[in-house]
């Protein structure tokens, strides 16, 4: 079975993210490029993903809606977060950088809660508007509707793999449940905690901005408890480039398969 680009990237990340700065100087060659060391394997992967994204966009005929563009921006932020978490270990999750500051797990739990909350607010507004009901929901209606959108109590519990999976699940759900928002619906109002209802356009952008805000908080915490290595920084760049490939609607299996094979073979070579 042919690997996807995302699967190939995950293999490469597992093979490299925990390598030391000294490891980055290990011999690795790509054509005439033989002086950069192993870091060039990660730099070339970023290069290949960027080029693939350009080719996919060039082939794309259908234009995404405004909501799809907003969700693509949100996906970019999610992939940046994925890059941050790639270097985190389970023992890091409950280490506070300082006595009065949140450990990683508390920040991540807050971030997950917002993902579920934002999704519930948007879905409630969309369903009411689509039913021709422009009134604000009562507190009882709001609470009842939000039940399927409640954050699981153990979402941020367990090892780092479980936390990564929790973000993957809610992120996939957001992309799936909000992809059909029309341009006109972006201007409809959605009620949350503020004194006034805000446009759905604003609510969709909040997914990205809230993730970015607290990704910076994670960065600050990690700078104290586990400063990023060169490998971790390079992996984070790769995930950011991967986001554009994943958001491209154009299948172009010929292009995708070629890049996926190259990256998977690269990962296997580094492991051996």
C-alpha positions, 0 to 999 in steps of 0.5 A: 500500500502506497504511503500518503505524504502525511504518513511518510512525514510521521515516519521521518519525524519519529526517526529524527525529532529526538536527535541531538544537535551533534547528530545533525552533523552526521554525514548525509548526502543529497546529490552535490550537497554533502557538507550540511550533514543530516540536517539537510535531510530535513531541510530537503523535506521542507523544500520538497513539501513547499514545491509540492504545495505550489504544484498542487495549487497550480493544478487546482481548478475549483476555488475554496470558499471563504470558510475553507480558506479560514479553516486552512489557516487554522489547519496551518496553526494546528500543524505548527502545534503538532510540530511543537508537541513532536518533541515533547515527552510524557514526563514533560507534561506536568513540569511547571516552568515556575511555581506560579505558571501552568505546566504543559498539560494544563495549557493543553487541557485549556486549548482542547476545551476551547476547541470543543467550545468553539465548535459547539457555538458555531454549530448551534448558530448554523443550525438555528440560522438554517432552520430560520431561527434568528433569535438568541438561544436561551441558557437552557437551549445552549447547555442542551445543544452543547452536550455533544460538544463537551470536552471529554474529561480525560482529553488531556490525561495520559501520555503525550501520545494520547494528548496528540491524538486528542488534538487530532480528533477534535481538529478533524471534527472541526474541519469536517463539521464547518467545511460547508459554511457559506460566504453568506453564513459567515455574516450570521451571528453566533452567541457565546460569552460576550455581551453581544453576538459575534459573526460566525466569521469572527468565530471561525478565526478564533480557532486559529488565534486561540491556538496561536496564543497558547502555542506561544505559551507552550513555547515559553514553557518548553524554553524552560523545561526542554529547550528545542533542539535543531532537529525539533526546530527543523521538524516544526518547519516541516509540519508547517509546510505539510499543512499546505499540502494537506489543505490542497484540494487537488488529489494529484496522486502522481505528485503526492505519491512520488514525494511520499515515497522519497520521504519514506525512503529517507526516513528508513535510511536514517533509522538504519 
